[in-house]
Amino acid sequence: MSNKSQAEQVTSGQGFIAALDQSGGSTPKALGLYGVKEDAYGSEAEMFDLIHAMRARIAKAPAFTGDRVVGAILFEMTMDRDVDGKPTATYLWEDRGVVPFLKVDKGLADEANGVQVMKPMPDLDALLERAVKAGIFGTKMRSVINAAKPDGIADVVAQQFEVGKQILGHGLMPIIEPEVTISIADKAAAEDILATEITKQLDALSEDQQVMLKLTLPETSNHYKTLVDHPRVMRVVALSGGYSRDEANTRLSHNSGIIASFSRALTEGLSAQQDDDAFNETIAGTIDSIYKASVAG
């Protein structure tokens, strides 16, 4: 890693990683929850201006600092924009003490064998080069598991680690995210298979390689403890996955060594119509609750 201070914060910092990486497909829903209806913008460019304004407002909130927010995951367009006249990644680290990450996947392929692998990323090397120049510390990429099918889950994990090694080659830290859908009937069985497949891939890494993992909160508390303790893992973070913030926090607090990396649960209760005092009070309460759940385990 090029920045030792950032690596130390990600490894041992108290708090959680904020997920501010809604992409084009999920942006209208995120804006809708924020109180911005689709008739408020007439083009994709205007839509992205509005979502950037929301993210910048969160990043500038007094409570959004590195003593509780270890890092933040950005969408590509967010990395390319400014906050208070500084490139977003620079602002996060220099002004807020928050380590910047970048979402790099281009979405999901159609479901096959109970899973959705990532779409091809032919321009990934160019994006990673830009990320390094922008001061990004690491990356995040998401696949989805919809059934406890061993072959499908093995495909997801193998692809994640293959791309992860490409990311490591650029000096960046990959967050590997094989999300298990929270509503499936065989979720616990899928989590058993997933833990086994991740362990196989971790064991195959060289001693000088580490990755991060972003996992759905499991049905059994501490199900992923062996992954938390694995020497090839820098940190394990949890996605909220559709759980309410209260339920996600409760589940998180029962999993030792895992911290949050929430998206929708982070922005729950925020509104474009709130004045700055109300907005900052709301985000401060949210950050406090997620922080407490992250350090409770």
Secondary structure, DSSP 8 states (H G I E B T S, - for coil): ---HHHHHHHHH-SSEEEEE---TTTHHHHHHHTT--GGG-SSHHHHHHHHHHHHHHHHHSTT-STTTEEEEEE-HHHHTSEETTEEHHHHHHHHH--EEEEE----B---BTTEE-B---TTHHHHHHHHHHHT--EEEEEEEE-S--HHHHHHHHHHHHHHHHHHHTTT-EEEEEEEE-TT-TTHHHHHHHHHHHHHHHHHTS-TT--EEEEEE--SSTTTTHHHHT-TTEEEEEEE-TT--HHHHHHHHHTSTTEEE--SHHHHTT--TTS-HHHHHHHHHHHHHHHHHHHHH-
